[in-house]
């Protein structure tokens, strides 16, 4: 039996079987005014013919997500852990070890299901603490806090997350975070997020009716699992430098341009205002001077916004930039060690208004020495010795490090007085660029001659450092759970003294 085209009614329930208000009728697929399946082009659906109909619609977002947020400080049992206030932490509190190791446990009260577990914690650079995630006492994941994030403090730079995917949890399960301290890194935890991504299905039924007969068929689709991800690459003067050995030399006072390439490496698009790029300006422990680089635009859109929709789509890389002034990174430090504070052997302390701190040391016999342990930082130092060169003898002096003589000289300047005073106070550079390590023993040794008692006043150690400017850029999306960071920096050219 043939059916006239007007009698063939095709209807789609649009995925809402109980609601006919959004039903639609797909259109015939035509070829020259006739359905592509109308073989004899008579506008009748004849026996054996198959006609085609179609409709185009927008794919619906079907995925639903449930997130359970559990603050670490709310775990019912803390063993070896204590609560610590922190402005940056979620809920302004976190937990930290007060013992070498400890754990925190809580009971899962959510619905049984499969969850992604997101652990918020702090990875500081003063140690390599360890963390473990357990369910009912069984270790599900373990890791070392070993990222180099530029700070020894728990702050926005050292906050990180760790995701453990597709974990089956049942109502009543015990969840545990375990930490092991290492070298002042106290395995700080902030929270656990449990994300249950439930996938839904769009299922629609197509029905055809003609002269009292009908048939129907079901089809549908699902969304891909969302996997948001983002990354940032930071460049200084166009160089992707990530360590001091790679940093360019830049002259103080010149301009330096940092550029930032932010890539959507997942499958979820981000609106432009969701993407926040921040640079710590080389001060990881001070947020007051942080800055947000500007987008690099082509017209009204980022140069990486391929389709010009102001959305960082999957696969796109957007550019940001900031120009600053190169800083003078050279630093100097002077350490003065008063001779009267040394350990004295055949020397005694003598009051003198012309001496540094109003005191000096003098020999009690023919020879003696004074020693002190160096508690400064290991480095290269210029060594300046303050002493008194009187004209009533030719005393001798020595400067030693760990018993090895570095310098020896005779007190033979003619400074016009036989007394230790402002006229006979003088200095000697005993060494330049001398490597002195923490704990080294510094010694002044003197030999008396005539009535000159080899008086010493102080040792002054001066160091100079070229320094490094090192800044970390971070890109965050949404509430900050998704982020990436990268480091770069520069140094100054070595200073040449003529």
Secondary structure, DSSP 8 states (H G I E B T S, - for coil): --EEGGG-EEEE-TT-TT-GGG-B--EE-EETTEETT-TT-SSEE-TT----EE---------EEEEEEEEGGG-SEEESEEEEE-SSSGGGEEEEESSSEEEEEEE--S-SEEEEEEEEEE--SS---EEEEEETTEEEEEEE-----S-SSSSTTTEEEEEEEEEEE-TT-EEEEEEE-BTTB---EEEEEEEEEE--EEEEEEEEEETTEEEEEEEEEE-------EEEEEEETTB---STTT-EE--TTSEEEEEEEEEE-SSS-EEGGGEEEEE-TT-TT--TT-B--EE-EETTEETT-TTSSSEE-TT-EEEEEEEEE-----EEEEEEEEGGGSEEESEEEEE-TTSGGGEEEEESSSEEEEEEE--S-SEEEEEEEEEE--SS---EEEEEETTEEEEEEE-----S-SSSSTTTEEEEEEEEEEEE-TT-EEEEEEE-BTTB---EEEEEEEEEE---EEEEEEEEETTTTEEEEEEEEEE-------
